[in-house]
Amino acid sequence: MFDDNEDDTPVTLTVNKAYANKYETWREKEEKQKLIARYGSDIEDDSDEESEDENAEDWTEDVEKEFLRCYSILKKRDPKIYDSNTTFFSTPSSSDNKEDTQKKKKEKKMNLK
């Protein structure tokens, strides 16, 4: 069955690149069709109406400092995290919050002609 007399010629494997490219595009189309069948043809991004920049307006330096302080306490497993009276984030006063929303409303009203 395995004779030592046979020639040990190396076996080469070649790939038909044109066929591979056609097959790849066919598979992509097939996958797209499956997604359309499952979710419908009106496929959009999973993003909200608001852009990332609009969400970033709420992230001030004070909020970031409070977050980092809270994060470091969690990483250190400080006993303060188990105390129910401990507050990690300060809540803005209602008047400050109203002013911020009024500013945002004023900024968002923009008409282009």
C-alpha positions as CSV (number, residue, x, y, z in Angstrom):
1,M,0.0,0.0,0.0
2,F,2.7,2.5,1.0
3,D,5.7,1.7,-1.1
4,D,8.9,3.6,-0.6
5,N,9.6,3.3,-4.3
6,E,7.0,5.9,-5.3
7,D,8.2,9.4,-6.2
8,D,7.7,12.0,-3.4
9,T,6.6,14.8,-5.6
10,P,5.2,17.8,-3.8
11,V,1.4,18.3,-4.2
12,T,0.4,21.8,-5.1
13,L,-3.0,23.2,-4.6
14,T,-4.1,26.2,-6.7
15,V,-7.2,28.3,-6.2
16,N,-9.2,29.7,-9.0
17,K,-9.3,33.3,-7.9
18,A,-12.1,34.4,-10.3
19,Y,-14.3,31.6,-9.0
20,A,-13.4,32.4,-5.4
21,N,-14.4,36.1,-5.9
22,K,-17.7,35.1,-7.6
23,Y,-18.5,32.7,-4.8
24,E,-17.7,35.3,-2.2
25,T,-20.1,37.9,-3.8
26,W,-22.7,35.2,-4.2
27,R,-22.4,34.4,-0.4
28,E,-22.7,38.1,0.5
29,K,-25.9,38.4,-1.6
30,E,-27.3,35.3,0.0
31,E,-26.6,36.7,3.5
32,K,-28.2,40.0,2.5
33,Q,-31.3,38.2,1.3
34,K,-31.6,36.3,4.5
35,L,-31.4,39.5,6.5
36,I,-34.0,41.2,4.3
37,A,-36.3,38.2,4.7
38,R,-35.9,38.2,8.5
39,Y,-36.0,41.9,9.2
40,G,-37.6,43.4,6.1
41,S,-36.2,45.6,3.3
42,D,-36.2,48.8,5.4
43,I,-32.9,48.1,7.2
44,E,-31.4,51.1,8.9
45,D,-28.6,51.6,11.4
46,D,-29.4,50.8,15.0
47,S,-28.6,54.4,15.9
48,D,-31.1,56.8,17.5
49,E,-32.3,60.0,15.9
50,E,-29.9,61.9,18.0
51,S,-26.3,62.1,16.9
52,E,-23.4,61.2,19.1
53,D,-22.4,64.9,19.5
54,E,-25.8,65.8,20.9
55,N,-25.5,63.1,23.5
56,A,-22.0,64.3,24.4
57,E,-23.3,67.7,25.4
58,D,-24.6,66.2,28.7
59,W,-21.2,64.9,29.5
60,T,-19.5,67.8,31.3
61,E,-16.1,67.8,33.1
62,D,-17.9,67.6,36.5
63,V,-19.8,64.6,35.4
64,E,-16.7,63.0,34.1
65,K,-14.8,63.6,37.4
66,E,-17.7,62.1,39.4
67,F,-17.8,59.1,37.1
68,L,-14.0,58.5,37.4
69,R,-14.1,58.9,41.2
70,C,-17.0,56.4,41.4
71,Y,-15.2,54.0,39.0
72,S,-12.0,54.1,41.1
73,I,-14.0,53.4,44.2
74,L,-15.6,50.4,42.5
75,K,-12.3,49.1,41.3
76,K,-10.8,49.3,44.8
77,R,-13.8,47.6,46.3
78,D,-14.1,50.3,48.9
79,P,-16.6,49.6,51.7
80,K,-18.3,52.9,50.9
81,I,-20.1,51.2,47.9
82,Y,-22.1,49.1,50.4
83,D,-23.3,52.1,52.4
84,S,-26.8,53.1,51.3
85,N,-26.3,56.7,52.4
86,T,-23.3,57.3,50.2
87,T,-24.0,59.3,47.0
88,F,-21.6,59.0,44.1
89,F,-23.1,61.5,41.8
90,S,-24.5,64.9,42.6
91,T,-27.9,65.7,41.2
92,P,-28.2,69.1,39.5
93,S,-30.8,71.4,40.9
94,S,-34.0,71.7,39.0
95,S,-33.4,75.3,38.1
96,D,-30.1,74.4,36.5
97,N,-31.7,71.6,34.6
98,K,-34.5,73.8,33.3
99,E,-32.0,76.4,32.1
100,D,-30.1,73.7,30.2
101,T,-33.2,72.4,28.5
102,Q,-34.2,75.9,27.5
103,K,-30.8,76.5,26.0
104,K,-31.0,73.3,24.1
105,K,-34.5,74.1,22.8
106,K,-33.2,77.5,21.6
107,E,-30.2,76.0,19.9
108,K,-32.1,73.3,18.1
109,K,-34.5,75.7,16.4
110,M,-32.7,76.4,13.1
111,N,-34.3,76.8,9.7
112,L,-32.5,76.6,6.4
113,K,-33.8,78.1,3.2
